[in-house]
Amino acid sequence: MNHKAKISIGMAFGVALCGMLWADSGQAAELVSAIARGGKLYDKWYEMTGDPEPTTIHPAYPPSGGYADKPKDTWRCKECHGWDYNGKLGAYATGKHATGIVGIGRLNQGDPDAVVKILNDDKHLYGDKLTKQDLNDLALFVTQGQVEMARWIDSKTKEAKGDRQRGEAVYNTICAGCHGTDGQKEPKMPPVGKVASENPWETLHKILNGEPDSKMPAMRALDPQIAVDVLSYAATLPKEKPGK
């Protein structure tokens, strides 16, 4: 093989790799990183900032909500707007997590500055709790980081629309080091199989963005199909720990 042919193959491989790593090739690496960080802030902002956990109920949290006994959770974005970002029209339409609050889907592809203003308003009250960078990253996630959950997860069966065999390969090489091949290695969380099968939306959110205050890698920069493949396989892992 001549030198030019090797260069052509190398360039083709590089282009293909970039296509796999960047779901949107127009997004700079720094932007993807900021979006993933915003996703973790959406999850548990106080674990990302290192601030004390809130001890009072968020003023906008409705009395009918089922988490009034856990004040810190009422300050989590996901608790009102849902892991699927659809709020009262999504997975949190009923049950203990139901709040009757709208989702954030209407803000997808919107203006980040407008979202920052919302976060700072008298209803959300995050202006004195988050830094300017925190607010910007969270706004980037809301406007550019939402994935269309219905595209990847069947709302009725909760099954992920992924390839389990491909997901197993990724899980065993990236995730198993911390979670174990059976999904039960991490002592501070339920078995991966239980979480992935019962709340696939939460699991996909964390696969894409990572877990706050942990070393869990974010797969945000990869093609989302890879994250869905992992989710699909994770749901097949044991749901209970041995002896239970």
Secondary structure, DSSP 4 states (H G I P E B T S, - for coil): --HHHHHHHHHHHHHHHHHHH-SSTTS-HHHHHHHHHHHHHHHHHHHHH-PPPP-S--TTS-TT-TTTT-GGGGGSHHHHH-TTS-BTTTTTSSSTT----B-SGGGTTS-HHHHHHHHHSTTT--TTTS-HHHHHHHHHIIIII---HHHHB-TTT--B-S-HHHHHHHIIIIIHHHH-TTS---TTS--HHHHHHH-HHHHHHHHHH--TTS-PPP-TTS-HHHHHHHHHHHTTS-SS-TT-
